[in-house]
Structures are given as C-alpha cells and as structure tokens.
Amino acid sequence: MNFISVVPNKSFTVESRIPLFRMVFEHELNATAAGTEVVHRVTFSGGLSFLLGRIVGNPLRTGLPITLASLKRLAENGRVAA
C-alpha cells in the first residue's frame, strides 16, 4: 500500500494496486461534540474489480468496524496524526 494523500490530524488516503485492480482507502477524522467521527471509504476499480471486489469486500466488512474503532480511540487519545 502507498500513501497518496496525508493531511495531518485530518485525513489520509492509501492505495493498493495489482494488475487490473486498484483499491483506494480514504480515512477522515472529524471532531464532533461527542468525540471523533471516523469516515472511511473504499473504492475498487479496474478490469478485475467485479471479481476481486467481492473477494476482498467480505473480509473488509468484517474487520472494518474493529479498525475504525481503534482509529477513533487513538485519535481521541491524541496518538494519531493522520
């Protein structure tokens, strides 16, 4: 994975590429009255996205809530500079 955009304490975007497939993961940290809101987007593109998106998508759906909760906790404790 490669970082393609970083805005300290606000957001970061990473991408992963293999032939005919690209995954882009966007993460945003937004301060709210209740704490930190974590926004996450995943985009699949390329000729194999119809197949690999399904294969990769299911594990992402399972692990994503855990990952986002950890990112939220780290951001609120001042341990993350996105």
Backbone bond lengths (Angstrom), bond angles and torsions (degrees), N, CA, C in turn:
res aa  C-N    CA-C-N  psi(-1)  N-CA   C-N-CA  omega(-1)  CA-C   N-CA-C  phi
1 M - - - 1.447 - - 1.518 108.84 -
2 N 1.313 114.51 145.20 1.459 121.68 178.82 1.517 109.89 -124.52
3 F 1.328 116.86 137.12 1.455 120.90 172.77 1.529 107.44 -73.18
4 I 1.333 115.88 129.55 1.461 119.00 177.37 1.521 111.65 -113.04
5 S 1.333 116.59 -12.44 1.457 121.07 176.60 1.522 108.83 -159.12
6 V 1.336 115.69 136.55 1.465 121.27 175.90 1.520 108.17 -141.04
7 V 1.321 116.12 125.38 1.459 122.75 172.17 1.526 104.93 -121.00
8 P 1.346 117.89 105.21 1.464 120.27 -174.65 1.533 113.49 -50.94
9 N 1.322 114.45 134.27 1.467 123.90 179.03 1.520 113.61 63.10
10 K 1.323 117.71 15.13 1.468 120.63 -178.75 1.527 113.26 -134.38
11 S 1.348 117.87 -53.07 1.464 118.63 -174.62 1.524 111.19 -161.11
12 F 1.330 114.30 161.03 1.451 120.63 169.73 1.520 108.92 -152.67
13 T 1.311 114.77 150.76 1.465 121.59 -179.59 1.519 107.93 -132.19
14 V 1.324 115.25 133.19 1.462 120.95 176.75 1.517 108.81 -125.74
15 E 1.324 114.70 154.91 1.455 119.37 176.74 1.517 109.66 -133.42
16 S 1.310 113.96 154.36 1.455 122.12 175.08 1.521 106.54 -132.37
17 R 1.321 115.55 133.64 1.467 119.94 -177.86 1.522 110.56 -128.74
18 I 1.314 114.60 139.20 1.459 123.03 164.72 1.528 104.67 -134.38
19 P 1.313 118.75 165.30 1.460 118.15 -179.61 1.536 111.84 -52.83
20 L 1.302 116.21 129.04 1.466 125.40 177.00 1.528 114.73 67.89
21 F 1.341 117.36 16.34 1.461 119.57 179.20 1.523 109.50 -152.73
22 R 1.325 115.44 135.48 1.466 121.83 177.58 1.521 108.63 -137.82
23 M 1.343 116.19 133.64 1.461 122.42 174.37 1.519 107.48 -116.95
24 V 1.325 116.25 132.20 1.455 121.73 176.13 1.525 107.39 -120.81
25 F 1.336 116.29 127.39 1.460 122.99 179.12 1.520 107.82 -113.84
26 E 1.322 116.82 117.74 1.462 122.01 178.08 1.528 108.80 -108.49
27 H 1.326 116.99 133.86 1.460 123.08 179.70 1.525 108.35 -128.08
28 E 1.318 116.46 130.73 1.466 121.52 176.30 1.519 108.70 -126.23
29 L 1.324 115.88 141.30 1.464 122.15 174.69 1.520 107.27 -115.49
30 N 1.326 116.22 120.15 1.466 121.58 -179.09 1.514 109.59 -121.85
31 A 1.335 115.92 125.12 1.462 120.50 176.95 1.523 109.56 -74.00
32 T 1.324 116.69 133.45 1.457 122.66 176.74 1.522 108.10 -130.68
33 A 1.311 116.75 169.88 1.466 120.88 177.27 1.525 111.30 -60.80
34 A 1.322 117.33 -29.05 1.460 122.27 -177.77 1.530 113.04 -90.29
35 G 1.317 118.26 -3.21 1.464 120.79 -177.71 1.518 110.16 135.88
36 T 1.315 115.95 -136.79 1.457 121.74 -178.45 1.519 109.79 -112.14
37 E 1.321 115.11 129.50 1.462 121.32 173.04 1.516 106.82 -96.05
38 V 1.325 116.56 129.24 1.457 121.99 177.64 1.523 107.69 -107.97
39 V 1.333 115.71 123.00 1.461 121.39 178.06 1.521 107.48 -110.81
40 H 1.318 115.99 132.72 1.458 120.97 -177.18 1.522 108.82 -133.64
41 R 1.319 115.58 133.21 1.462 120.91 175.32 1.521 108.59 -129.78
42 V 1.326 115.50 141.43 1.458 121.61 175.49 1.520 107.02 -124.59
43 T 1.329 115.61 131.57 1.455 120.87 178.51 1.522 108.82 -124.93
44 F 1.321 115.80 131.63 1.455 122.19 174.79 1.519 107.92 -109.31
45 S 1.324 117.00 137.62 1.460 120.26 176.02 1.526 109.28 -146.58
46 G 1.323 114.91 167.07 1.458 120.97 179.92 1.514 111.45 107.50
47 G 1.306 115.53 168.08 1.464 122.51 -175.72 1.513 114.97 -60.92
48 L 1.319 117.74 -28.19 1.471 120.61 -179.63 1.532 113.26 -98.42
49 S 1.324 117.18 7.66 1.471 119.44 -176.33 1.530 112.46 -62.32
50 F 1.331 118.00 -32.45 1.467 119.93 179.56 1.518 111.63 -62.59
51 L 1.329 117.69 -32.96 1.461 121.65 -178.83 1.532 111.38 -92.63
52 L 1.312 116.77 -54.55 1.463 120.13 -176.71 1.520 112.30 -68.28
53 G 1.334 117.44 -29.37 1.461 120.48 176.15 1.519 111.60 -59.69
54 R 1.314 116.44 -39.21 1.473 120.08 177.78 1.521 111.54 -69.73
55 I 1.324 115.95 -41.01 1.470 120.26 -178.51 1.530 110.69 -67.87
56 V 1.311 117.38 -44.05 1.463 122.32 -177.59 1.527 111.11 -80.58
57 G 1.317 117.12 -31.25 1.455 121.55 -175.14 1.510 114.72 -61.66
58 N 1.315 117.94 -41.89 1.468 119.86 -177.72 1.531 112.91 -63.24
59 P 1.330 120.03 -47.99 1.474 118.46 176.09 1.535 112.85 -63.12
60 L 1.329 117.32 -33.34 1.467 119.99 176.95 1.519 111.00 -62.82
61 R 1.323 117.56 -43.62 1.466 120.94 179.65 1.526 111.39 -61.37
62 T 1.319 116.34 -34.49 1.461 120.68 -179.38 1.524 111.42 -74.19
63 G 1.333 117.66 -46.18 1.454 121.42 -174.87 1.510 115.11 -85.60
64 L 1.321 117.38 -19.43 1.458 121.08 -174.34 1.523 114.24 -59.97
65 P 1.324 121.03 -44.92 1.471 119.43 179.30 1.526 112.87 -58.31
66 I 1.303 118.03 -36.98 1.470 121.98 179.29 1.526 109.53 -68.11
67 T 1.322 116.65 -45.21 1.458 121.66 -179.97 1.521 111.24 -62.35
68 L 1.324 117.51 -45.17 1.462 121.00 -178.72 1.519 111.82 -67.50
69 A 1.323 117.67 -37.49 1.467 120.85 177.22 1.529 110.28 -63.56
70 S 1.322 116.74 -39.67 1.470 120.51 178.00 1.518 111.07 -66.46
71 L 1.330 117.38 -42.76 1.462 121.49 178.19 1.523 110.62 -62.23
72 K 1.322 116.98 -41.93 1.472 121.87 178.23 1.524 110.39 -61.65
73 R 1.317 116.95 -46.93 1.468 121.52 -179.60 1.533 110.86 -61.69
74 L 1.320 117.39 -44.98 1.461 120.95 179.38 1.528 111.49 -64.36
75 A 1.324 117.30 -40.79 1.472 121.06 179.38 1.521 110.84 -64.29
76 E 1.315 117.27 -42.00 1.451 120.95 -178.15 1.533 112.14 -71.37
77 N 1.328 116.83 -23.90 1.462 121.24 176.92 1.521 111.98 -91.90
78 G 1.327 117.02 5.80 1.458 121.06 177.95 1.506 115.04 72.07
79 R 1.304 116.77 23.71 1.465 120.28 -176.61 1.521 113.17 -103.56
80 V 1.312 117.42 1.17 1.464 120.11 -179.24 1.509 109.15 -121.64
81 A 1.279 115.99 129.00 1.469 122.42 168.65 1.511 104.52 -118.18
82 A 1.323 115.64 95.33 1.465 120.96 -173.10 1.493 111.34 -54.67
